[in-house]
Amino acid sequence: MDQFKIAVAIPTYKREALLRRLISSIPKNWSVFVSDNESSLLPLASSLGEVVTISHSPKLVGMFANWNRALSLVTPNCTHVFIPSDDDLFLPEANGIVANTLARYPDSDILVFGCDLFDEHGHVWAGYRPLALECFDIGEGFHKFAAGVDARMPGVLFRKDFLQRIGAFDERFELTAADSELIQRALLLGKSVFVPSVIGLYQIWSGSLTHARQATDQWLNEVEAWTEKIGDLINSGNQPHKRQIDVQSYRDEIFIANLLAGIGNLIQKGQCREARDFLARHTSTRHLSLRTRLRLIRARWRLARATE
């Protein structure tokens, strides 16, 4: 048996064509495990392939519960797992890049690769990619994403036994944060390596859930719950040794970044008064960097001008 065996755990719901597109991009020596929410793909028109295991959930479960269900299907002989959405893609060079990285860093718990973006029209543009190859001891990789998680799930590989130990997706989240919280938690609790090579594509949709719901109280409430969970983990004895984290500042910076992103979405839609009210409702005294304070000042000025 090979030293490393890669699994891809895929949650899906009513998107057979996109699922097939993703599966066709996965290296043939990786194993694929699909959780079909509410048995939405029954009956399948044809087989999904020899390396694909699919399980049809008899009832509709939450989005992140379906992600966890996909992970539960991964067989014990798999050592590492990717968890993309069913509309993402892997690049042909992914297999070689991942294999070479695992051979060089066999004890890493989380490996973060680059991932570009593409839309429904086939346009591709640069997404997140690490600037350099960096390897971190337990907890030290957290600082790479302390202000927010830029990596996308098709570019994040977890050691399976590590993921089982720390837990996977928090099913209390409904809109956002579960993937970001998982990545931050893994970086805080495990050894990490960042690899400046792009291995996948992350789908961006016009009018997506992010754009529709980012400027909502529920979105920000989930951001608060995410950062509170990570903050509690840091305060309970998981503070990185080389560089300490100011928990309140960490929480506030991520909250304001999401607040400003929501405001930006409202402004793009011409809803400036709603954006002004949203900002007023959620702004309070926080532990912010000078750069973030300036961004808030600019947002207020822009909204004041737009609503005069």
Rosetta blueprint (number, residue, H / E / L):
1 M L
2 D L
3 Q L
4 F L
5 K L
6 I E
7 A E
8 V E
9 A E
10 I E
11 P E
12 T E
13 Y L
14 K L
15 R L
16 E H
17 A H
18 L H
19 L H
20 R H
21 R H
22 L H
23 I H
24 S H
25 S H
26 I L
27 P L
28 K L
29 N L
30 W L
31 S E
32 V E
33 F E
34 V E
35 S E
36 D E
37 N H
38 E H
39 S H
40 S L
41 L L
42 L L
43 P L
44 L L
45 A L
46 S L
47 S L
48 L L
49 G L
50 E L
51 V L
52 V E
53 T E
54 I E
55 S E
56 H E
57 S L
58 P L
59 K L
60 L L
61 V L
62 G L
63 M H
64 F H
65 A H
66 N H
67 W H
68 N H
69 R H
70 A H
71 L H
72 S H
73 L L
74 V L
75 T L
76 P L
77 N L
78 C L
79 T L
80 H E
81 V E
82 F E
83 I L
84 P L
85 S L
86 D L
87 D L
88 D L
89 L E
90 F E
91 L L
92 P L
93 E L
94 A H
95 N H
96 G H
97 I H
98 V H
99 A H
100 N H
101 T H
102 L H
103 A H
104 R H
105 Y L
106 P L
107 D L
108 S L
109 D L
110 I E
111 L E
112 V E
113 F E
114 G E
115 C E
116 D E
117 L E
118 F E
119 D E
120 E L
121 H L
122 G L
123 H L
124 V E
125 W E
126 A E
127 G E
128 Y E
129 R L
130 P L
131 L L
132 A L
133 L L
134 E E
135 C E
136 F E
137 D L
138 I L
139 G L
140 E H
141 G H
142 F H
143 H H
144 K H
145 F H
146 A L
147 A L
148 G L
149 V L
150 D L
151 A L
152 R L
153 M H
154 P H
155 G H
156 V E
157 L E
158 F E
159 R E
160 K H
161 D H
162 F H
163 L H
164 Q H
165 R H
166 I H
167 G L
168 A L
169 F L
170 D L
171 E L
172 R L
173 F L
174 E L
175 L L
176 T L
177 A L
178 A H
179 D H
180 S H
181 E H
182 L H
183 I H
184 Q H
185 R H
186 A H
187 L H
188 L H
189 L H
190 G L
191 K L
192 S E
193 V E
194 F E
195 V E
196 P E
197 S E
198 V E
199 I E
200 G E
201 L E
202 Y E
203 Q E
204 I E
205 W L
206 S L
207 G L
208 S L
209 L H
210 T H
211 H H
212 A H
213 R H
214 Q L
215 A L
216 T L
217 D H
218 Q H
219 W H
220 L H
221 N H
222 E H
223 V H
224 E H
225 A H
226 W H
227 T H
228 E H
229 K H
230 I H
231 G H
232 D H
233 L H
234 I H
235 N H
236 S L
237 G L
238 N L
239 Q L
240 P L
241 H L
242 K L
243 R L
244 Q L
245 I L
246 D L
247 V H
248 Q H
249 S H
250 Y H
251 R H
252 D H
253 E H
254 I H
255 F H
256 I H
257 A H
258 N H
259 L H
260 L H
261 A H
262 G H
263 I H
264 G H
265 N H
266 L H
267 I H
268 Q H
269 K L
270 G L
271 Q L
272 C H
273 R H
274 E H
275 A H
276 R H
277 D H
278 F H
279 L H
280 A H
281 R H
282 H H
283 T L
284 S L
285 T L
286 R L
287 H L
288 L L
289 S L
290 L H
291 R H
292 T H
293 R H
294 L H
295 R H
296 L H
297 I H
298 R H
299 A H
300 R H
301 W H
302 R H
303 L H
304 A H
305 R H
306 A H
307 T L
308 E L
